[in-house]
Amino acid sequence: MNIQAEKAIIIEQFKKVNDVNLISAIKSLLEYAAKKEKESYDIPEDHQKLVMERFDEIRKNPERLLDWEEAKKSLGTK
């Protein structure tokens, strides 16, 4: 089942709910989800700049990159 179909089913079920506490709980979940979604995209400019600087360094000097398998071995991880 795709997400749109699932949302439609939930909406229809919600329309039948009369329990004030359940409605309040669902509202709180939706507010929390909206807040978390917004937070996940609020990346400070300083962090963005740092990442872009590191990308530039790698573009200029790609031999600095380590192979993932070699990096794991040097860290002693499996």
Residue frames as qw, qx, qy, qz and C-alpha x, y, z in Angstrom:
[[0.000, 0.891, 0.455, 0.000, 0.00, 0.00, 0.00],
 [0.426, 0.439, -0.034, 0.790, 1.39, 3.40, -0.89],
 [0.221, -0.171, -0.460, 0.843, 1.66, 6.31, 1.53],
 [0.296, -0.086, -0.158, -0.938, -1.21, 8.26, -0.02],
 [0.632, -0.275, -0.629, -0.360, -3.57, 5.31, 0.40],
 [0.516, -0.258, -0.664, 0.476, -2.45, 4.83, 4.01],
 [0.032, -0.060, -0.233, 0.970, -3.02, 8.53, 4.73],
 [0.462, -0.192, -0.381, -0.777, -6.51, 8.35, 3.22],
 [0.642, -0.316, -0.698, -0.031, -7.40, 5.39, 5.44],
 [0.380, -0.215, -0.529, 0.727, -6.09, 7.15, 8.54],
 [0.148, -0.061, -0.019, -0.987, -8.02, 10.31, 7.68],
 [0.585, -0.283, -0.521, -0.553, -11.25, 8.34, 7.30],
 [0.617, -0.313, -0.668, 0.274, -10.65, 6.60, 10.62],
 [0.236, -0.084, -0.344, 0.905, -9.86, 9.91, 12.31],
 [0.311, -0.253, -0.263, -0.877, -13.14, 11.41, 11.10],
 [0.679, -0.382, -0.567, -0.267, -14.96, 8.79, 13.21],
 [0.501, -0.102, -0.598, 0.617, -13.02, 9.52, 16.42],
 [0.302, -0.794, -0.247, -0.466, -14.91, 11.32, 19.18],
 [0.747, -0.494, -0.251, 0.367, -12.51, 10.75, 22.08],
 [0.018, 0.991, -0.092, 0.099, -11.10, 14.15, 23.07],
 [0.574, -0.649, 0.461, 0.193, -7.97, 12.61, 24.61],
 [0.752, 0.143, 0.526, 0.371, -7.22, 10.61, 21.48],
 [0.396, 0.850, 0.215, 0.271, -7.73, 13.68, 19.29],
 [0.240, -0.940, 0.242, 0.008, -5.41, 15.65, 21.55],
 [0.711, -0.375, 0.523, 0.284, -2.77, 12.90, 21.40],
 [0.679, 0.446, 0.444, 0.377, -2.94, 12.75, 17.60],
 [0.162, 0.971, 0.048, 0.171, -2.68, 16.53, 17.42],
 [0.459, -0.790, 0.381, 0.140, 0.43, 16.41, 19.63],
 [0.764, -0.041, 0.536, 0.358, 1.99, 13.75, 17.40],
 [0.525, 0.710, 0.326, 0.338, 1.35, 15.84, 14.29],
 [0.079, -0.987, 0.121, -0.074, 2.81, 18.96, 15.93],
 [0.637, -0.555, 0.478, 0.240, 5.87, 16.98, 17.03],
 [0.738, 0.253, 0.499, 0.378, 6.32, 15.55, 13.51],
 [0.336, 0.892, 0.167, 0.252, 6.04, 19.01, 11.95],
 [0.304, -0.908, 0.284, 0.041, 8.61, 20.39, 14.38],
 [0.721, -0.313, 0.540, 0.300, 11.03, 17.52, 13.76],
 [0.667, 0.528, 0.405, 0.334, 10.65, 17.84, 9.99],
 [0.143, 0.974, -0.020, 0.175, 11.48, 21.54, 10.16],
 [0.507, -0.759, 0.391, 0.113, 14.45, 20.95, 12.47],
 [0.829, -0.021, 0.459, 0.319, 15.98, 18.38, 10.16],
 [0.563, 0.628, 0.274, 0.462, 16.39, 21.02, 7.46],
 [0.129, -0.982, 0.069, -0.121, 17.65, 23.88, 9.63],
 [0.848, -0.038, -0.050, 0.527, 21.38, 23.44, 9.13],
 [0.243, -0.866, 0.004, 0.438, 23.38, 26.39, 10.44],
 [0.520, 0.842, -0.147, -0.004, 25.25, 28.40, 7.80],
 [0.191, -0.745, 0.639, -0.015, 28.56, 27.79, 9.56],
 [0.700, -0.100, 0.707, -0.010, 28.06, 24.03, 9.23],
 [0.733, 0.629, 0.260, -0.020, 27.10, 24.34, 5.57],
 [0.237, 0.906, -0.351, -0.007, 30.19, 26.45, 4.93],
 [0.433, -0.546, 0.717, -0.004, 32.44, 23.93, 6.70],
 [0.783, 0.191, 0.592, 0.012, 31.09, 21.06, 4.60],
 [0.603, 0.795, 0.071, 0.016, 31.54, 23.03, 1.37],
 [0.032, -0.852, 0.523, 0.015, 35.12, 23.90, 2.36],
 [0.600, -0.296, 0.743, 0.023, 35.85, 20.22, 2.95],
 [0.770, 0.496, 0.402, 0.010, 34.36, 19.31, -0.44],
 [0.364, 0.908, -0.206, -0.007, 36.58, 21.92, -2.06],
 [0.311, -0.675, 0.669, 0.022, 39.64, 20.47, -0.30],
 [0.728, 0.022, 0.685, 0.030, 38.80, 17.00, -1.57],
 [0.664, 0.722, 0.193, -0.017, 38.25, 18.25, -5.12],
 [0.177, 0.899, -0.400, 0.015, 41.67, 19.89, -5.05],
 [0.003, 0.519, -0.841, 0.151, 43.39, 16.93, -3.42],
 [0.866, -0.073, -0.181, -0.461, 41.36, 13.71, -4.04],
 [0.654, 0.223, -0.689, 0.217, 44.25, 11.45, -2.99],
 [0.175, -0.349, 0.575, -0.719, 43.47, 12.48, 0.61],
 [0.810, -0.134, -0.022, -0.571, 40.42, 10.23, 0.51],
 [0.224, -0.305, 0.918, -0.117, 40.71, 6.81, 2.10],
 [0.513, -0.086, -0.755, -0.398, 39.11, 3.65, 0.83],
 [0.671, -0.472, 0.070, -0.568, 36.33, 2.70, 3.27],
 [0.961, -0.121, -0.245, 0.046, 37.65, -0.84, 3.75],
 [0.593, 0.296, -0.380, 0.645, 41.16, 0.48, 4.49],
 [0.203, -0.537, 0.233, -0.785, 39.77, 3.07, 6.90],
 [0.847, -0.390, -0.077, -0.354, 37.83, 0.37, 8.78],
 [0.888, 0.035, -0.326, 0.322, 40.97, -1.76, 9.05],
 [0.341, 0.416, -0.350, 0.767, 43.00, 1.16, 10.39],
 [0.444, -0.485, 0.187, -0.730, 40.30, 1.77, 13.01],
 [0.009, -0.157, 0.951, -0.266, 40.24, -1.91, 13.96],
 [0.635, 0.171, 0.354, -0.665, 36.56, -2.36, 13.15],
 [0.437, 0.082, 0.879, 0.175, 34.96, -5.28, 11.37]]
